[in-house]
């Protein structure tokens, strides 16, 4: 019985171990589309559908031509939280790409200041694996790490548009600074 419990505990630890790296980025811009929405902790947020509808092939190609810095590809960015810890509070959601350019006709622009970023990898069923990673970041990692939040924008990069994959891979980018 004790051996069986250890085995279960070890497997759980391996499954939920936080995979992250720290990346320093100079200031850049998110270029794309934005919308003010409410924060939702579980399930898919249907308020984002109208942003994704704007991501036509033509707009995606235009945005990708502006993507000259990491994270590469299309990103979802959460900014201007009224309260990051309360479900139902307001935030501005961006769907776009990272760029060194400060303007682009027909797109919204979000300036992102220079920062260190904790970049977490999430892999598993969407949206559960991603939401579990967010929860672990806020419930465990922040309390036990040498870093604290800066209050800046948070980014999400997805490897694929196919959310039905059992190994759906994402990266969560959170601006952090060393604790004093």
Secondary structure, 3 states (H helix, E strand, C coil): CHHHHHHHHHHHHHHHCCEEEEEEECCEEEEEEEEEEECCCCCCCHHHHHHHHCCCHHHHHHHHHHCCCCCCCCEEEEECCCCCCCCCCEEEEEEEEEECCCCCCCCEEEEECCEEEEEEEEEECCCHHHHHHHHHHHHHHHHHCCEEEEEEEEEEEECCCCCCCCCEEEEEEEEEEECC
